[in-house]
Amino acid sequence: MRILVTLDNWGLIGGSERYAGDVVRALASRGHDLAVLCGAVRKPELAMPRGSRRVVDANYSDADATPSELEGLARAARGLEPDVIFMLSCFQPASFTALEGVAPILRFVQDHTLFCPSLNKILADGSNCDRPLGSICLERYFRGSGCSCFRQPGRVRPWIEGVGEFKKKYFEFEAGKRSRRSIVASRYMKDELVSAGDADSHVAVIPYFTHANSPAIARAALSRETERFLAASDAPLILTPARLALPDKGLDVLLAALARVASPLRAVIAGDGPARSWLEAKASAEGLGTRVHFTGWQSAGQIETLYQRSRAVVFPSTWKEPFGLVGIEAMAHAKPVVAFDVGGVSEWLDHERSGFLLPRSDEAAMAAAIERLCVDPSLATRLGAAGRERALRDFSEAAHLDRLEAELSTVS
C-alpha cells in the first residue's frame, strides 16, 4: 500500500511527533511504500526509513496560503501517488480540503487542537474545561476570563481575533469530520470528538504502542553533569520525562510534591521547554537544589539509560491528557508509574496494580505515593512487573499495526 503520512512538523517535539517517527518506521518495515508530507522540519529531526520519500511544503501549515499555493500542495501530494493519506496533524482546514481530492484520508486525532480554540482544554484559572466546542467558548472569551490560550488580554483586536479564531477552529473540526475515518488513542478522546459533534461510528480507538526497552533502542551515555548528580547519592531515582511547559505538564505540582517527601531520593526531570528557568527557580525555592536535576533535551538512547536506572516514573500532567505515551514506555521498562487521573490516563494505569492513579493536582497524594516507592523497593518491583505484563499484552507494536493496517485498507 502507498501511504502518504502528513503532519505539520517532522521533528522530535513531543509525544505526537515521536509517534509519527515510530509509525512511519513500523509501516515501512511491513513493506508499505511510505512518503511524508510536512509543513516544516524541526530539530532534532526524525529519521526517515530507507527508500521512503519526504516533501516539505510550508503551505501545509500556512493560514495565508493562496489558492494557487494550495493547488501546488495538492499537486505535490498527487505526485507521490498515494493510495491513502494518513493525516497525523493539520492546523489549516484549507490544507485538509486541498488534499481531499488526492486520496482518501484517515485522520489520527492525537490531541485537542482539532476541537478546542485554546488547544489544550485548560481555562484561564488553570482548571480543565469539561464542555465541547460551541457557543460556550465564545461566551467565556467575551464575558468571562477565557481560556489559557483563548482570551482577550494581550490582543490588538480582541473581538475580530476572537471570532476569527473560533470560526477557524469550527471549520477545522467540520473538515475533520469529512475524513473517511478518525482514529484516536483513547476512549476519552473518542468521547471528546463525539461530544463536539462527530459520529460515534466515525471514530475508532487504537491505543498507542511502545517499543521502549527493546533491542531497537540502544542505551546512550548521559552527560557528565547528569552522571555527577547520579553519583552523588545512592538514593532511589525518580524519573520524569517531559516537555518543560506550564500549566499542562504539572511540573510545578511535581516539585511541590517532591518537597514533601521525607525519604532520600534523586529526581531527574528529562526534557526541555519554555518553562525551564522558572521550574529551576521553583526547585531551588522548594529546597530541592541537591535532590532534583534538569537534564535538558535527551536522545532516545539517553532516555533509555535513565529508564533502566530509575526506580519509578512520575507522570504529573494536570491537563486532560489525550493518552500519555510516557506511561506505557515506563511500564515497558517494568517501572511503576505515579500519575493524576486526567483524560485517558486511567485507560493504561491501574491504581495499586501498575502504579498509583491520583486525584488531579493532589500534591500530598503524589508525595505519599513517591514516598511508598522510595521506602519499599519490593512494592516498586511488584507494580513494575504488572505494568510490563500489561504493556506487552495491550500496547505492542504488532497489535497497533494490525488494527491500523485494517483501517487504512478499509478507507483506501
Phi, psi and omega per residue, in radians:
M1 nan 2.375 3.058
R2 -1.590 1.978 -3.046
I3 -2.009 2.186 3.044
L4 -1.777 2.002 3.099
V5 -1.640 2.191 3.137
T6 -2.086 2.477 3.099
L7 -2.853 2.861 -3.067
D8 -1.311 -0.712 -3.066
N9 -2.282 2.219 3.069
W10 -1.792 1.636 -3.082
G11 3.110 2.778 -3.049
L12 -1.451 1.425 -3.125
I13 -1.679 -0.854 -3.114
G14 -2.734 -2.886 -3.084
G15 -1.059 -0.653 -3.117
S16 -1.113 -0.768 3.137
E17 -1.241 -0.618 3.085
R18 -1.079 -0.700 3.068
Y19 -1.070 -0.696 -3.138
A20 -1.005 -0.837 3.129
G21 -1.098 -0.708 -3.116
D22 -1.189 -0.740 -3.054
V23 -1.306 -0.567 3.063
V24 -1.115 -0.808 3.101
R25 -1.041 -0.795 -3.058
A26 -1.169 -0.743 3.134
L27 -1.155 -0.670 3.101
A28 -1.118 -0.634 -3.134
S29 -1.165 -0.337 3.103
R30 -1.626 0.152 3.021
G31 1.650 0.078 3.114
H32 -1.347 2.631 3.076
D33 -1.531 1.890 -3.005
L34 -1.810 2.447 2.957
A35 -2.396 2.659 -3.141
V36 -2.158 2.284 3.014
L37 -2.053 2.084 -3.091
C38 -2.327 2.765 3.109
G39 -1.357 -0.528 -3.112
A40 -2.785 2.738 3.019
V41 -1.859 2.200 -3.116
R42 -1.960 2.631 3.080
K43 -1.633 2.496 -0.133
P44 -1.228 2.420 -3.032
E45 -1.332 2.550 3.037
L46 -1.373 2.599 3.141
A47 -1.379 2.501 3.037
M48 -1.737 2.380 3.078
P49 -1.080 2.585 3.132
R50 -1.051 2.316 3.134
G51 1.572 -0.183 3.116
S52 -1.500 2.761 -3.103
R53 -1.999 2.687 3.096
R54 -2.391 2.334 3.088
V55 -2.108 2.248 3.093
V56 -1.868 2.118 -3.141
D57 -2.402 1.880 -3.099
A58 -1.052 -0.384 -3.127
N59 -1.157 -0.346 3.115
Y60 -1.063 -0.578 -3.086
S61 -1.949 0.137 -3.033
D62 -1.664 2.033 3.128
A63 -1.164 -0.366 -3.097
D64 -1.775 0.246 3.129
A65 -1.059 2.346 -3.117
T66 -1.409 2.857 3.089
P67 -0.957 -0.685 -3.134
S68 -1.204 -0.627 3.097
E69 -1.176 -0.665 3.110
L70 -1.204 -0.590 3.057
E71 -1.154 -0.631 3.059
G72 -1.116 -0.653 3.074
L73 -1.070 -0.815 3.136
A74 -1.130 -0.659 3.133
R75 -1.117 -0.731 3.112
A76 -1.095 -0.710 3.120
A77 -1.158 -0.719 3.129
R78 -1.080 -0.617 -3.130
G79 -1.108 -0.360 3.101
L80 -1.486 -0.127 3.040
E81 0.905 0.940 -3.107
P82 -1.353 2.578 2.957
D83 -1.413 -0.525 -3.100
V84 -2.680 2.610 3.052
I85 -1.857 2.166 3.066
F86 -1.796 1.759 -3.011
M87 -1.633 2.006 -3.097
L88 -1.657 -0.456 3.002
S89 -2.816 2.628 3.127
C90 -2.824 1.772 -3.058
F91 -1.373 -0.251 -3.052
Q92 -2.050 2.070 3.133
P93 -1.052 -0.518 3.127
A94 -1.143 -0.585 3.100
S95 -1.186 -0.704 3.080
F96 -1.023 -0.840 -3.127
T97 -1.055 -0.714 -3.125
A98 -1.098 -0.572 -3.091
L99 -1.565 -0.208 -3.110
E100 -1.002 -0.644 -3.094
G101 -1.450 -0.035 -3.094
V102 -1.483 -0.835 -3.117
A103 -2.884 2.822 3.079
P104 -1.031 2.508 -3.083
I105 -1.930 2.209 2.942
L106 -1.871 2.042 -3.028
R107 -1.852 2.272 3.070
F108 -1.742 1.913 3.131
V109 -1.549 1.758 -3.000
Q110 -1.591 -0.364 -3.112
D111 -2.603 -2.886 -3.017
H112 -1.525 -0.044 -2.986
T113 -1.090 -0.433 -3.121
L114 -1.236 -0.481 -2.988
F115 -2.365 0.403 3.123
C116 -2.447 2.036 3.124
P117 -1.036 -0.475 3.112
S118 -1.505 -0.147 3.060
L119 1.328 -0.302 -3.026
N120 -2.383 0.155 3.105
K121 0.991 0.609 3.100
I122 -2.076 2.276 3.120
L123 -1.406 2.948 -3.081
A124 -1.066 -0.516 -3.133
D125 -1.470 0.065 3.113
G126 1.618 -0.141 3.119
S127 -1.399 2.853 -3.124
N128 -1.535 2.486 3.108
C129 -1.441 2.362 3.125
D130 -2.047 0.351 -3.129
R131 -1.974 2.548 3.122
P132 -1.367 2.901 3.069
L133 -0.932 2.265 -3.132
G134 2.955 -2.798 -3.067
S135 -1.081 -0.441 3.130
I136 -1.052 -0.533 3.131
C137 -1.112 -0.783 3.129
L138 -1.249 -0.639 3.121
E139 -1.076 -0.783 3.106
R140 -1.148 -0.639 -3.113
Y141 -1.176 -0.784 -3.040
F142 -1.553 -0.557 -3.035
R143 -1.974 -0.278 -3.128
G144 -2.026 -2.767 -3.125
S145 -1.530 -0.095 3.083
G146 1.427 -2.836 -3.127
C147 -2.014 3.013 -3.028
S148 -1.025 -0.636 -3.127
C149 -2.111 0.224 3.131
F150 -2.462 1.446 -3.132
R151 -2.668 2.924 -2.996
Q152 -1.350 -0.702 -3.062
P153 -0.933 2.364 3.110
G154 1.567 -0.071 -3.137
R155 -1.646 2.508 3.136
V156 -1.310 -0.764 3.128
R157 -2.209 1.349 -2.978
P158 -1.033 -0.673 -3.102
W159 -1.210 -0.866 -3.107
I160 -1.128 -0.765 -3.116
E161 -1.161 -0.713 -3.124
G162 -1.088 -0.848 3.132
V163 -1.125 -0.700 -3.139
G164 -1.095 -0.755 -3.136
E165 -1.193 -0.663 3.114
F166 -1.130 -0.782 -3.139
K167 -1.074 -0.729 3.136
K168 -1.069 -0.745 -3.130
K169 -1.159 -0.690 3.109
Y170 -1.074 -0.819 -3.129
F171 -1.190 -0.569 3.086
E172 -1.120 -0.762 3.131
F173 -1.150 -0.746 3.127
E174 -1.095 -0.672 3.082
A175 -1.096 -0.760 3.133
G176 -1.026 -0.571 3.128
K177 -1.173 -0.325 -3.138
R178 -1.473 -0.094 3.053
S179 -1.096 2.729 3.137
R180 -1.121 -0.500 -3.109
R181 -2.862 2.539 3.030
S182 -1.922 2.398 3.095
I183 -1.978 2.423 3.030
V184 -2.319 2.831 -3.074
A185 -1.651 -0.154 -3.082
S186 -2.560 2.721 3.059
R187 -1.108 -0.571 3.090
Y188 -0.997 -0.808 -3.121
M189 -1.185 -0.598 3.070
K190 -1.098 -0.774 3.111
D191 -1.040 -0.674 3.125
E192 -1.108 -0.790 -3.139
L193 -1.135 -0.773 -3.124
V194 -1.135 -0.699 3.137
S195 -1.152 -0.486 3.121
A196 -1.413 -0.223 3.050
G197 2.228 0.051 3.073
D198 -1.384 2.805 -3.134
A199 -1.498 2.434 3.138
D200 -0.977 -0.705 -3.101
S201 -1.256 -0.246 -3.099
H202 -1.507 -0.243 -2.996
V203 -2.009 2.193 3.090
A204 -1.989 2.530 3.137
V205 -1.785 2.095 3.041
I206 -2.280 1.786 -3.110
P207 -1.048 2.667 3.069
Y208 -1.037 2.884 3.020
F209 -2.108 2.897 3.040
T210 -2.423 2.434 2.996
H211 -2.002 0.357 3.068
A212 -1.053 2.687 -3.131
N213 1.044 0.706 3.102
S214 -2.234 2.876 3.118
P215 -1.059 -0.258 -3.128
A216 -1.176 -0.350 -3.119
I217 -2.120 2.050 3.109
A218 -1.566 2.481 3.077
R219 -1.119 2.606 3.111
A220 -2.218 2.672 -3.125
A221 -1.165 2.504 3.080
L222 -1.493 2.891 3.114
S223 -1.180 2.783 3.114
R224 -1.050 -0.675 -3.127
E225 -1.098 -0.762 3.128
T226 -1.165 -0.730 3.117
E227 -1.096 -0.666 3.100
R228 -1.110 -0.711 3.112
F229 -1.086 -0.790 -3.105
L230 -1.196 -0.572 -3.102
A231 -1.347 -0.251 -3.070
A232 -1.287 -0.236 -3.099
S233 -2.722 2.661 3.036
D234 -1.814 0.283 3.107
A235 -1.144 2.731 -3.140
P236 -0.975 2.469 3.137
L237 -1.677 2.149 3.070
I238 -1.833 2.175 -3.038
L239 -1.954 2.395 3.010
T240 -2.332 1.765 2.996
P241 -1.456 2.175 -3.070
A242 -2.859 2.681 2.935
R243 -1.375 2.330 -3.043
L244 -1.458 1.437 -3.130
A245 -2.330 2.703 3.126
L246 -2.280 2.638 0.027
P247 -1.628 -0.101 -2.928
D248 -1.098 -0.605 -3.042
K249 -1.377 -0.194 3.020
G250 1.194 0.351 -3.088
L251 -1.224 -0.453 3.048
D252 -1.168 -0.669 3.090
V253 -1.176 -0.700 3.096
L254 -1.012 -0.792 -3.121
L255 -1.126 -0.707 3.094
A256 -1.104 -0.652 3.120
A257 -1.195 -0.750 -3.138
L258 -1.066 -0.591 3.129
A259 -1.147 -0.371 -3.133
R260 -1.523 -0.254 -3.069
V261 -1.340 2.147 -3.089
A262 -1.452 -0.532 -3.076
S263 -1.250 2.656 3.055
P264 -1.049 2.432 3.077
L265 -2.768 2.833 2.936
R266 -2.138 2.343 3.134
A267 -2.122 2.224 3.090
V268 -1.991 2.174 3.053
I269 -1.861 1.899 -3.003
A270 -1.788 1.955 3.131
G271 2.678 3.099 3.129
D272 -2.434 2.979 -3.141
G273 2.803 3.111 -3.011
P274 -1.170 -0.347 -3.083
A275 -1.695 0.196 -3.026
R276 -1.045 -0.843 -3.096
S277 -1.074 -0.734 -3.134
W278 -1.116 -0.747 -3.119
L279 -1.187 -0.672 3.083
E280 -1.105 -0.688 3.103
A281 -1.152 -0.682 3.127
K282 -1.155 -0.710 3.113
A283 -1.041 -0.710 3.111
S284 -1.152 -0.752 -3.133
A285 -1.136 -0.513 3.124
E286 -1.438 -0.002 -3.127
G287 1.354 0.459 -3.052
L288 -1.827 0.250 -3.024
G289 -0.934 -0.652 -3.122
T290 -1.700 -0.026 -3.088
R291 -1.901 -0.299 -3.083
V292 -2.140 2.376 3.130
H293 -2.249 2.272 3.059
F294 -1.734 2.083 -3.045
T295 -1.495 -0.385 -2.884
G296 1.381 -3.026 -3.108
W297 -1.045 2.448 3.131
Q298 -2.188 2.482 3.058
S299 -1.249 2.921 3.106
A300 -1.026 -0.673 3.131
G301 -1.167 -0.656 3.109
Q302 -1.215 -0.689 3.060
I303 -1.072 -0.693 3.108
E304 -1.032 -0.758 3.116
T305 -1.080 -0.753 -3.136
L306 -1.154 -0.710 3.072
Y307 -1.015 -0.810 -3.078
Q308 -1.082 -0.565 -3.039
R309 -1.643 -0.068 -3.078
S310 -1.583 2.780 3.027
R311 -1.622 -0.637 -3.089
A312 -2.646 2.807 3.115
V313 -2.091 2.298 3.078
V314 -1.877 2.233 -3.127
F315 -2.069 1.573 -2.900
P316 -1.589 0.301 -3.100
S317 -0.902 2.403 3.128
T318 -1.967 -0.191 3.071
W319 -1.427 3.081 -3.130
K320 -1.398 1.513 -3.076
E321 -0.991 2.186 3.074
P322 -1.042 -0.565 3.081
F323 -2.700 -1.316 -3.121
G324 1.964 1.200 -3.032
L325 -1.048 -0.588 3.133
V326 -0.977 -0.633 -3.086
G327 -1.056 -0.820 -3.111
I328 -1.319 -0.424 3.021
E329 -1.124 -0.782 3.102
A330 -1.077 -0.750 3.128
M331 -1.074 -0.675 3.114
A332 -1.084 -0.456 3.087
H333 -1.576 0.148 -3.128
A334 1.075 0.686 3.083
K335 -1.926 2.299 3.067
P336 -1.154 2.606 -3.097
V337 -2.047 2.373 3.016
V338 -1.933 2.141 -3.067
A339 -2.652 2.833 3.061
F340 -1.543 2.624 -3.117
D341 -1.443 1.413 -3.127
V342 -2.282 2.508 3.068
G343 0.961 -2.218 -3.076
G344 -1.632 0.179 -3.058
V345 -1.059 -0.692 -3.087
S346 -1.174 -0.177 3.136
E347 -1.413 -0.220 3.056
W348 -2.194 -0.289 -3.109
L349 -1.879 2.099 3.126
D350 -1.737 2.069 -3.074
H351 -1.065 2.241 3.131
E352 1.048 0.336 2.986
R353 -2.087 -0.842 3.082
S354 -2.068 0.089 3.136
G355 2.828 -2.634 -3.108
F356 -2.271 2.173 3.134
L357 -1.849 1.994 -2.902
L358 -2.024 2.748 3.052
P359 -1.043 2.500 -3.070
R360 -0.929 2.293 3.031
S361 1.103 0.286 -3.134
D362 -1.451 1.593 -3.068
E363 -1.175 -0.540 3.110
A364 -1.155 -0.755 3.115
A365 -1.145 -0.667 3.114
M366 -1.141 -0.743 3.113
A367 -1.067 -0.735 -3.131
A368 -1.130 -0.695 3.130
A369 -1.154 -0.758 3.116
I370 -1.108 -0.709 3.114
E371 -1.022 -0.798 -3.121
R372 -1.046 -0.713 -3.119
L373 -1.265 -0.525 3.114
C374 -1.226 -0.692 -3.038
V375 -1.578 -0.222 -3.055
D376 -2.264 1.449 -3.134
P377 -1.066 -0.513 3.126
S378 -1.177 -0.619 3.064
L379 -1.109 -0.795 3.128
A380 -1.048 -0.707 3.137
T381 -1.134 -0.771 -3.120
R382 -1.128 -0.832 3.136
L383 -1.108 -0.725 -3.141
G384 -1.100 -0.702 3.136
A385 -1.117 -0.703 3.112
A386 -1.154 -0.668 3.112
G387 -1.139 -0.729 3.126
R388 -1.120 -0.710 3.110
E389 -1.010 -0.742 -3.130
R390 -1.258 -0.673 3.123
A391 -1.037 -0.750 3.134
L392 -1.183 -0.579 -3.097
R393 -1.382 -0.783 -2.943
D394 -1.860 -0.286 -3.018
F395 -2.261 0.728 3.133
S396 -1.474 2.703 3.099
E397 -1.088 -0.724 -3.093
A398 -1.083 -0.781 -3.132
A399 -1.125 -0.728 3.131
H400 -1.088 -0.830 -3.083
L401 -1.171 -0.637 3.103
D402 -1.015 -0.807 -3.112
R403 -1.260 -0.672 3.132
L404 -1.157 -0.756 3.117
E405 -1.071 -0.657 3.103
A406 -1.072 -0.749 3.120
E407 -1.171 -0.760 3.130
L408 -1.073 -0.710 3.135
S409 -1.167 -0.628 -3.112
T410 -1.153 -0.723 -3.048
V411 -1.539 -0.307 -3.061
S412 -1.355 nan nan
